[in-house]
């Protein structure tokens, strides 16, 4: 595993004297061979080769449990269950990422149109795309592939 740079993932809390502290994690890069060892063939196709799983087939598209959605490649926190909504598309959809630093947006010119690709900021895994047709408060629909995510249930009280 090669580490390139530090990536800001989130403002964690206020530290001593009310000053916010920032969580920084190293950016993750691996060879295709290293990713293939870690991921299933479908996860590799989706996250490293910009694939898309078929609608209504992913393990998380209809998950309604409380918890956190994380990157399958580097375990970075990406989305909270509170922002997940039923989009009718067959893919997990969220109206915003966990933090502004969780994901990066990239222009995607594939399929003879312009779309906005969503990638994990820490390891650059392809997650899905964002569209401007989501619900309030953001009006955004982050349409993600289940194969790019792991789900961590919220602790039970």
N, C-alpha and C positions, 0 to 999 in steps of 0.2 A: 504494500500500500504506500503510495506516494502522498505526501502532504504538501500542498501548495501554499496556502495562505490562511489567515484567520478569517472566519465569517461570523458576523454578529447575528445571533439567532433571536434574541429577545431581551427586552428590559426585564430583569428578574424581580427586583424589589428595590425599596429604598434602603440604602445602607446607613452608616453612621452619619448623623446630622441631616438626614432626609435626602441625601444625594443618591440618585438612581444608580444601581449597579447593572452592568451589562454582561450577559453570558456570551462568551466567545468560544467557538469550537473550531478546530482545524478543518479546512476544506478537505474533502476526501476524493482522491483519485486512485483508480485501480486499472489494471490492464483488463481487456476483455476476458482473458483466461481466469483472472481472479474473480471477476464478476460472475462468470459462468459457474465457478465452484460454489459461490455463495447463494445464487438465485436459481429458481426453477426455470426451465426453458421459457415458459410464458412470462415470468417476471423479467427475465433478461430481454426478451423480444420487446416488451412494453417499455421498460425503463431505460435500456441502453441503446435500443434500435428504433425508438419512437413509434412503437406499435400501438395498436388499440385492441382491447378485448371486445368480443361481441357483446352487444347490449343485453342486459338481463341475465348474464352468465357469471358475472363476478361475485365473489363471496360477500361483498360489502354493500352492494347497490341498495338493498332493502334493509340493512341493519338499522335498528331503532334504539339500540342500547346507548346509555350515557357513557362517554369516554373520550378518548383522544385517538386521532388518526395520525400515524407516523410514517415516515419514509421507509419502505421495505429495504432500501439499500444501505442507509446510514443511520436510521432510527431517529432522525430529526423530527420534532413535533411540527405537524403541518396544519391540521384542522381540528377544531373542537366539535363534538357532537351537537352542541347548542346551535351551531351555524349550518347544520345539515338540513336539507329540505327535499321533499319529493318533487322531482322535476319532470317525471314521466318519461325520462330518456333511457332508463335502464342502467345508468352509471351513478355512483355516489356523487351528489351535488351539494355544494356549500356556497353560502353567499359571501364568505370572506375567509382568508387564511387565519391561522392561530395568531400570527403577528405579521406585520408588514415585511419583516425580515425572514419569514419562513420560506417564501417562494420567490422566484424571479420570473419575469415575463419576457418572452422572446417572440419576435415576429416570425411567423411560420408561413412560408409561401408554397407549401405543398398542396396538392389537390386543386391546382389552378385557382386558388383564392387566397386571400390574406386572413389568417387567424392569429390568435395570440396563444402561444404555447405556454404552459405552466411547468416550470422545472423546480426541483428542490434546490434551494440556494447553496446547501452544503456540499452535495455530491453531483449536482446537475442531472439527476434522474428525470426522465420525461414522466410527468404525472398525468397530463391531460391538456385541456384547453379552457380558457375563460371566455364567456360570452356576455354581452350586455343585456340579457333578458331575464335576470334573476329577480328575486323578491326584494322588498325593502329590508333593511335600511340601505343596502349598497346598490341594488339593481344589477348585481353581478351573479353569474352562474359559473362557479368553478366546477367543471365537469371532469371528474377524475376517474382513472382506471383503478378498479379494486386491486389488480395485480401490482400496482405501484405502492399500495398502502398496507400497513398492519394496523390492527385495532387493539387498543389497550383499554379494557373496561374501567370505568371509574370505580374506586374502592367503595365497597358497601359499608354503610354506617353500622 
